[in-house]
């Protein structure tokens, strides 16, 4: 059985590259989609040589939705798995009085990725490709708003809700729409943050979580420790939660 090509939106990110390696290891051709995609050649060569799969790059900017149709048209005909790893996590205090920065945060974490995955989902559902999937990397930050990152959390909450609606829309088509909610991940985006080692995953661990979730056709995927933590946090009454500092 031929393996579907996987397009990774945000393909130069640490998690995106880890996902590329994980799916390529299982024989999937890879498309790394990112801005300035022409400087990804070393990454593509590594994937091709290491795993013996086709690997190519495509230019995409999630802040330019008018380009999405042409981007999808230009992908290989057997593309059937789209994964969005795009994310922007600015400093809360730096953006909350800067409306354009807030808009960029929402568009980077929700509007752009959601529109692109929705367009891909409609195509895959119409083609009825066996094994087709759209996968969004959201965040546990969207499960409950916190003072230190509520714009980022709000955008991720919207992304998770959007994927939930898309999943229901395409349930009868057999299309997998998967939401992935990592907690802390050690990446370039979180460099310099004081992250608790016991609760911090590597990009490779997130990639494994995604791949196993895809193979098992899971709809919502958490690391087990964060599922427990967020279940407890969601049970805290709002009056109590609003006074907590974390």
HUKAFEN-V671854 format. One record per pair of residues at least 4 apart in sequence whose ideal C-beta (glycine too) atoms are under 7 Angstrom apart, sorted by sequence separation. I is the first residue (numbers start at 0). J is the second residue. If there is no record, write none. Layout:
i = <I I>
j = <J J>
This chain:
i = <11 12 13 14 15 16 17 18 19 20 23 32 39 40 41 42 43 44 45 46 66 67 68 69 74 89 90 91 97 98 99 100 101 102 103 104 105 106 107 109 110 111 112 113 114 115 116 117 118 119 120 121 122 137 145 148 149 150 151 152 153 154 155 156 157 158 159 160 161 162 163 164 165 166 185 195 200 202 203 204 205 206 207 208 209 210 211 221 223 224 225 226 227 228 229 230 235 236 237 239 10 22 31 47 89 105 106 123 144 169 184 189 194 200 212 221 235 9 23 33 46 47 60 94 183 22 47 94 145 169 7 31 46 123 140 144 212 10 144 185 19 94 123 166 7 31 43 59 89 140 141 165 183 7 19 31 43 140 208 43 57 120 119 141 162 185 208 89 140 141 163 183 184 57 87 162 182 183 184 185 186 5 29 39 57 87 116 138 141 183 137 141 184 37 116 159 181 11 36 87 10 36 86 87 137 184 5 7 10 11 36 85 86 137 200 4 7 10 23 29 112 135 2 3 4 5 6 7 8 9 28 34 61 181 2 7 27 28 29 30 31 32 2 4 6 16 24 26 28 33 34 85 198 19 23 30 32 85 135 11 23 83 179 179 83 83 179 81 177 177 81 177 178 180 182 137 139 175 177 178 179 180 181 132 137 138 108 131 132 133 134 135 136 137 138 139 177 182 30 62 79 135 30 62 109 113 120 124 132 134 136 180 61 104 108 112 28 64 67 71 104 108 30 67 71 109 113 117 124 62 79 101 105 109 120 61 64 104 108 124 8 61 67 71 79 80 123 79 80 81 82 83 84 109 166 8 83 61 120 95 91 94 120 91 91 91 88 18 18 6 15 14 4 6 12 4 8 3 4 8 9 3 4 5 6 7 8 9 134 1 3 8 9 3 5 7 8 134 132 139 142 143 139 143 142 88 86 8 8 14 3 3 3 14 14 13 13 17 21 17 21 14 17 18 22 13 17 21 14 18 14>
j = <15 16 17 18 19 20 21 22 23 24 27 36 43 44 45 46 47 48 49 50 70 71 72 73 78 93 94 95 101 102 103 104 105 106 107 108 109 110 111 113 114 115 116 117 118 119 120 121 122 123 124 125 126 141 149 152 153 154 155 156 157 158 159 160 161 162 163 164 165 166 167 168 169 170 189 199 204 206 207 208 209 210 211 212 213 214 215 225 227 228 229 230 231 232 233 234 239 240 241 243 15 27 36 52 94 110 111 128 149 174 189 194 199 205 217 226 240 15 29 39 52 53 66 100 189 29 54 101 152 176 15 39 54 131 148 152 220 19 153 194 29 104 133 176 18 42 54 70 100 151 152 176 194 19 31 43 55 152 220 56 70 133 133 155 176 199 222 104 155 156 178 198 199 73 103 178 198 199 200 201 202 22 46 56 74 104 133 155 158 200 155 159 202 56 135 178 200 31 56 107 31 57 107 108 158 205 27 29 32 33 58 107 108 159 222 27 30 33 46 52 135 158 26 27 28 29 30 31 32 33 52 58 85 205 27 32 52 53 54 55 56 57 28 30 32 42 50 52 54 59 60 111 224 46 50 57 59 112 162 39 52 112 208 209 115 116 212 116 212 213 119 217 218 220 222 178 180 216 218 219 220 221 222 174 179 180 151 174 175 176 177 178 179 180 181 182 220 225 74 106 123 179 75 107 154 158 165 169 177 179 181 225 107 150 154 158 75 111 114 118 151 155 78 115 119 157 161 165 172 111 128 150 154 158 169 111 114 154 158 174 59 112 118 122 130 131 174 131 132 133 134 135 136 161 218 61 136 115 174 150 147 150 176 148 149 150 151 82 84 74 84 84 75 78 84 77 81 77 78 82 83 78 79 80 81 82 83 84 209 77 79 84 85 80 82 84 85 213 213 225 229 232 229 233 233 188 188 112 115 136 128 130 131 184 186 186 187 202 206 203 207 202 205 206 210 202 206 210 205 209 206>
